[in-house]
Amino acid sequence: MHTLLSTNLFELAQHGYNHLNNSQRYGVLVPSEFRGMPYSEQFTRIEEGHSLMYSAFESAPVTFIPPYDTGDVNTLKPFPSSVSLFIAFTQVSLAQKTVTILN
């Protein structure tokens, strides 16, 4: 992995924390690990996943793609400087509307 990362042809992407579907826990209608979860809990899980990846690969992930390709406005909020990630997903729930994010 270190050899691949050193070529600058590859980068690490973080895909959630534990990939659990928390939709019933937070009362959302679509499968999601993060949608409906409070910002502080989302940030804690993303930060812990970020740290685990850094420990395993000695390189930080560059991109964060939430499981099930879903999140909410809290998933889009900026993170403190301890985690620097490009957030990428296509479906975000804003109240009763669904917006497609094109990156």
Backbone bond lengths (Angstrom), bond angles and torsions (degrees), N, CA, C in turn:
res aa  C-N    CA-C-N  psi(-1)  N-CA   C-N-CA  omega(-1)  CA-C   N-CA-C  phi
1 M - - - 1.437 - - 1.526 110.42 -
2 H 1.328 116.40 -42.71 1.462 119.35 -179.40 1.526 111.07 -61.09
3 T 1.326 116.53 -38.02 1.460 120.55 178.45 1.518 110.68 -63.85
4 L 1.323 117.22 -44.58 1.465 120.59 178.71 1.522 111.67 -62.32
5 L 1.330 117.12 -44.31 1.456 120.38 -178.95 1.526 112.02 -66.36
6 S 1.307 116.80 -31.64 1.466 119.77 -178.66 1.527 112.55 -71.89
7 T 1.333 118.15 -15.10 1.468 120.36 179.12 1.527 112.15 -78.10
8 N 1.334 117.31 -13.00 1.470 123.17 -175.51 1.527 112.65 62.52
9 L 1.320 117.28 16.44 1.461 121.72 174.84 1.523 111.28 -94.82
10 F 1.325 116.02 -12.84 1.456 121.98 -177.24 1.513 109.09 -130.48
11 E 1.327 116.12 153.52 1.451 121.16 172.24 1.525 107.96 -140.14
12 L 1.308 116.04 156.73 1.457 120.91 179.08 1.527 110.23 -84.94
13 A 1.316 115.32 141.63 1.461 121.62 172.82 1.519 107.86 -123.34
14 Q 1.313 116.08 136.57 1.462 121.86 177.30 1.524 107.99 -93.90
15 H 1.312 115.80 131.14 1.467 120.95 -177.71 1.520 108.95 -118.97
16 G 1.337 116.06 74.66 1.446 121.17 178.53 1.510 112.77 82.54
17 Y 1.322 114.22 -167.95 1.458 120.80 177.41 1.525 109.98 -111.19
18 N 1.334 117.12 -55.09 1.461 119.31 179.71 1.528 112.79 -131.36
19 H 1.308 117.27 2.89 1.466 124.31 175.74 1.526 112.71 59.75
20 L 1.326 117.42 27.02 1.459 120.33 176.29 1.522 110.28 -83.11
21 N 1.301 116.75 145.09 1.452 122.15 175.99 1.530 107.68 -86.25
22 N 1.322 116.85 106.23 1.461 122.68 -178.25 1.524 112.51 -99.16
23 S 1.329 117.94 17.65 1.465 120.40 -174.03 1.536 112.34 -60.98
24 Q 1.327 119.07 -40.83 1.464 120.22 179.38 1.526 111.33 -68.09
25 R 1.305 116.38 -38.02 1.469 120.96 179.91 1.522 111.51 -60.62
26 Y 1.340 116.51 -37.08 1.464 120.42 -176.19 1.522 113.07 -107.34
27 G 1.321 117.75 7.11 1.454 121.37 174.12 1.514 114.76 67.25
28 V 1.316 117.11 37.05 1.472 120.14 176.89 1.526 109.17 -106.08
29 L 1.320 115.38 156.67 1.460 120.41 -171.66 1.519 114.77 -90.21
30 V 1.312 117.96 -12.30 1.463 120.50 -179.12 1.531 108.92 -116.90
31 P 1.321 117.55 151.80 1.466 119.12 176.42 1.533 110.48 -58.39
32 S 1.319 116.94 134.54 1.461 120.72 -179.51 1.521 110.12 -164.93
33 E 1.313 116.44 140.46 1.462 120.17 171.46 1.521 110.30 -81.87
34 F 1.342 117.31 -33.24 1.460 120.94 -169.92 1.523 116.02 -113.92
35 R 1.308 119.91 -26.58 1.465 121.07 -175.07 1.524 110.46 -59.53
36 G 1.333 115.83 129.55 1.453 122.19 179.74 1.521 114.05 89.67
37 M 1.316 117.93 -14.52 1.461 122.89 -179.62 1.534 108.93 -76.62
38 P 1.332 118.38 138.59 1.463 120.03 177.76 1.533 111.75 -58.50
39 Y 1.334 115.56 150.67 1.470 121.25 -177.83 1.528 111.57 -53.74
40 S 1.324 117.75 -45.86 1.470 119.85 -175.78 1.529 111.72 -60.51
41 E 1.325 116.61 -38.60 1.463 120.24 178.63 1.528 110.99 -71.66
42 Q 1.337 116.62 -40.37 1.468 119.55 176.69 1.523 109.65 -60.05
43 F 1.328 116.16 -49.05 1.461 119.24 -178.31 1.524 111.44 -60.59
44 T 1.340 117.54 -44.06 1.464 120.92 -179.96 1.521 111.17 -58.69
45 R 1.334 116.99 -45.83 1.472 120.37 -179.44 1.532 111.20 -66.03
46 I 1.320 116.54 -42.72 1.467 119.49 -179.94 1.528 110.19 -66.19
47 E 1.329 117.01 -41.26 1.463 121.00 178.95 1.535 110.76 -64.29
48 E 1.332 117.82 -42.19 1.466 120.63 178.84 1.526 110.94 -64.45
49 G 1.334 117.06 -42.14 1.465 120.46 176.68 1.520 111.55 -62.50
50 H 1.331 115.74 -40.54 1.468 122.25 177.61 1.525 109.93 -59.35
51 S 1.334 116.67 -46.34 1.465 121.40 179.79 1.525 112.10 -64.87
52 L 1.334 116.77 -41.10 1.467 120.33 177.85 1.524 111.29 -61.52
53 M 1.327 116.07 -42.75 1.469 119.04 179.62 1.523 110.50 -65.73
54 Y 1.332 116.99 -41.15 1.461 119.34 179.09 1.532 110.57 -62.75
55 S 1.324 116.28 -41.88 1.471 119.92 178.70 1.522 111.65 -63.12
56 A 1.318 116.57 -39.10 1.463 120.71 -176.94 1.522 112.77 -75.43
57 F 1.333 117.04 -38.03 1.469 120.47 -171.56 1.521 114.37 -113.91
58 E 1.332 117.22 -4.35 1.464 122.35 -176.41 1.521 111.50 54.46
59 S 1.313 115.26 31.66 1.456 122.86 177.39 1.524 106.85 -153.43
60 A 1.313 116.47 139.95 1.460 120.56 -177.76 1.520 111.04 -85.34
61 P 1.326 117.69 143.51 1.464 119.47 173.43 1.527 110.38 -64.74
62 V 1.307 115.76 148.76 1.468 122.25 -178.42 1.523 110.62 -99.84
63 T 1.314 116.60 -33.18 1.456 122.63 -174.08 1.521 109.99 -122.11
64 F 1.321 115.62 146.06 1.460 121.29 173.74 1.520 108.35 -119.96
65 I 1.323 116.34 122.94 1.465 122.85 178.40 1.526 106.43 -122.86
66 P 1.336 118.36 109.29 1.460 118.74 -177.59 1.523 112.36 -67.76
67 P 1.325 116.90 146.10 1.460 120.75 176.00 1.530 111.12 -55.46
68 Y 1.290 115.61 149.53 1.461 124.22 -178.86 1.531 111.34 65.37
69 D 1.337 117.16 7.81 1.460 122.63 178.13 1.529 111.37 56.85
70 T 1.345 116.80 34.42 1.465 120.88 -178.93 1.515 111.15 -131.64
71 G 1.308 114.51 152.67 1.451 122.69 175.52 1.515 108.04 -163.33
72 D 1.315 116.15 -163.02 1.455 120.46 176.68 1.523 108.84 -145.28
73 V 1.330 116.70 -168.86 1.465 119.24 -176.84 1.531 110.82 -63.09
74 N 1.329 118.50 -28.29 1.468 120.04 176.70 1.519 111.81 -68.07
75 T 1.318 117.26 -33.39 1.463 121.26 178.69 1.531 110.13 -66.81
76 L 1.325 116.83 -28.01 1.461 121.37 -179.02 1.526 113.95 -86.53
77 K 1.340 117.56 -11.64 1.466 119.97 -178.78 1.521 109.81 -65.22
78 P 1.328 116.01 146.51 1.474 119.25 178.11 1.529 111.35 -63.24
79 F 1.320 115.06 148.68 1.453 121.36 177.29 1.516 109.41 -98.04
80 P 1.335 117.20 153.66 1.468 119.02 172.18 1.528 110.67 -58.75
81 S 1.297 116.61 166.96 1.470 121.47 -173.05 1.523 113.89 -61.91
82 S 1.328 118.73 -13.76 1.466 119.97 179.79 1.523 112.24 -66.68
83 V 1.338 117.42 -21.09 1.464 121.85 178.94 1.524 108.14 -131.25
84 S 1.309 116.24 120.88 1.458 120.69 177.29 1.522 107.95 -119.24
85 L 1.341 116.26 106.64 1.455 120.95 -175.47 1.516 110.20 -138.04
86 F 1.324 116.56 145.50 1.453 122.61 167.97 1.521 106.08 -85.70
87 I 1.324 117.31 123.89 1.462 122.15 -178.23 1.525 108.18 -92.02
88 A 1.322 116.95 129.12 1.466 120.90 -178.11 1.515 110.51 -135.41
89 F 1.326 116.24 116.50 1.458 120.99 169.61 1.516 108.45 -163.15
90 T 1.316 116.36 162.45 1.464 119.06 -171.25 1.511 114.89 -100.72
91 Q 1.307 118.90 -25.22 1.466 119.89 -176.51 1.520 110.60 -118.67
92 V 1.336 115.64 122.42 1.461 120.92 175.37 1.517 107.95 -130.70
93 S 1.313 116.43 132.64 1.463 121.45 -178.84 1.520 109.57 -88.19
94 L 1.315 117.23 122.87 1.453 123.17 174.56 1.523 106.78 -118.78
95 A 1.333 115.94 97.45 1.468 122.08 -175.04 1.523 108.64 58.27
96 Q 1.332 118.41 -119.73 1.459 121.61 -178.37 1.524 112.42 -95.26
97 K 1.313 117.83 0.68 1.463 121.05 -176.79 1.523 110.31 -104.96
98 T 1.295 116.46 153.02 1.471 122.09 174.04 1.513 107.91 -115.62
99 V 1.297 115.48 130.47 1.458 121.84 -178.04 1.519 108.20 -116.60
100 T 1.301 117.52 137.45 1.457 121.28 175.49 1.524 108.44 -94.27
101 I 1.316 116.82 124.46 1.450 123.24 178.42 1.523 107.59 -94.09
102 L 1.299 117.03 122.19 1.465 121.17 179.52 1.515 108.16 -107.16
103 N 1.320 116.88 118.21 1.471 121.52 178.51 1.506 109.22 -115.62
